[in-house]
Amino acid sequence: MPLSDLKVLIVEDDPIISSHINKLLSVHGANVIGKAHNGSRALDLLHNLSPEFVICDVHLGTGMTGLDIAEVIHQKYNLPYIFLTSFDDEKTLTEAQKYSPYGYIVKPFHDRTLISTIKVALSNHKKKNTSRQLVKSNVEGTIGITLSDREFDILQSLLNGSTYQQIADAQHLSKDTIKYHASKLYNKCKIKNRSELAGRFL
């Protein structure tokens, strides 16, 4: 799977490693849209830049860890990501596995290993999303009401981790319009947010 134009966010507190990954990905055609050296900056870039892939160091010094960032990705985004770490002890590995990353690489790493891990992660993420495709009639049977085609499309997009802005762009609508339809959808399903939606249908 080629990495052409893949939008990548690098979360790494070591500027030398971050720069190396940036150059390596660029050689392979990926587009590094942001680099964060701490958790708060990573969250800002996740929200504002809408990356398609995240490379995240497990240990980021003080403050949030890569595991904290992984938790946010699970709750708000549907993104493939891999962990980088300088530690390969059982405790670190066990903690990382709780967040089901698409890959786990111990530093120092070989360039070819990083690229191949990203490609496998992208492939696995695509297969996972394909298996999540819902049948409209089954969803309507579950909640006992009829959904418009637009509401069903939004439901699919929300479950796949798309942001309101991404859904708006794909459907050529305003972000506020998507929020309105999502609110109606939540009310119909008798839920409050995306997390409850995922719990209902995934």
RAMO-V507532 format. One record per backbone hydrogen bond with DSSP energy under -0.5 kcal/mol. NH is the residue of the N-H (numbers start at 1). CO is the residue of the C=O. Records with the same first field share a line. If there is no record, write none. Layout:
# RAMO-V507532
NH: CO + CO
This chain:
# RAMO-V507532
3: 28
5: 29
6: 3
8: 6 + 31
9: 53
10: 34
11: 9 + 55
12: 10 + 36
15: 13
18: 14
19: 15
20: 16
21: 17
22: 18
23: 19
24: 20
25: 21
26: 22
27: 23
28: 24
29: 26
30: 25
31: 6
32: 30
33: 8 + 31
34: 8
36: 10
42: 38
43: 39
44: 40
45: 41
46: 42
47: 43
48: 44
49: 45
50: 46
52: 7
53: 7
54: 80
55: 9
56: 54 + 82
57: 11
58: 84
60: 58
66: 58
67: 58
69: 65
70: 66
71: 67
72: 68
73: 69
74: 70
75: 71
76: 72
77: 72 + 73
78: 161
79: 77
80: 52
82: 54
83: 103
84: 56
85: 105
93: 89
94: 90
95: 91
96: 92
97: 93
98: 94 + 95
99: 96
100: 97
101: 96
102: 81
105: 83
107: 85
114: 110
115: 111
116: 112
117: 113
118: 114
119: 115
120: 116
121: 117
122: 118
123: 119
124: 120
125: 121
126: 122
127: 123
128: 124
129: 125
130: 126
131: 127
132: 128 + 129
133: 130
136: 134
139: 135
140: 136
141: 137
142: 138
143: 139
144: 140
145: 140
152: 148
153: 149
154: 150
155: 151
156: 152
157: 153
158: 154
159: 155
160: 156
161: 158
162: 157
167: 163
168: 164
169: 165
170: 166
171: 167
172: 168 + 169
173: 168
178: 174
179: 175
180: 176
181: 177
182: 178
183: 179
184: 180
185: 181
186: 182
187: 183
188: 184
189: 185
190: 186 + 187
191: 186
197: 193
198: 194
199: 195
200: 196
201: 197
202: 198
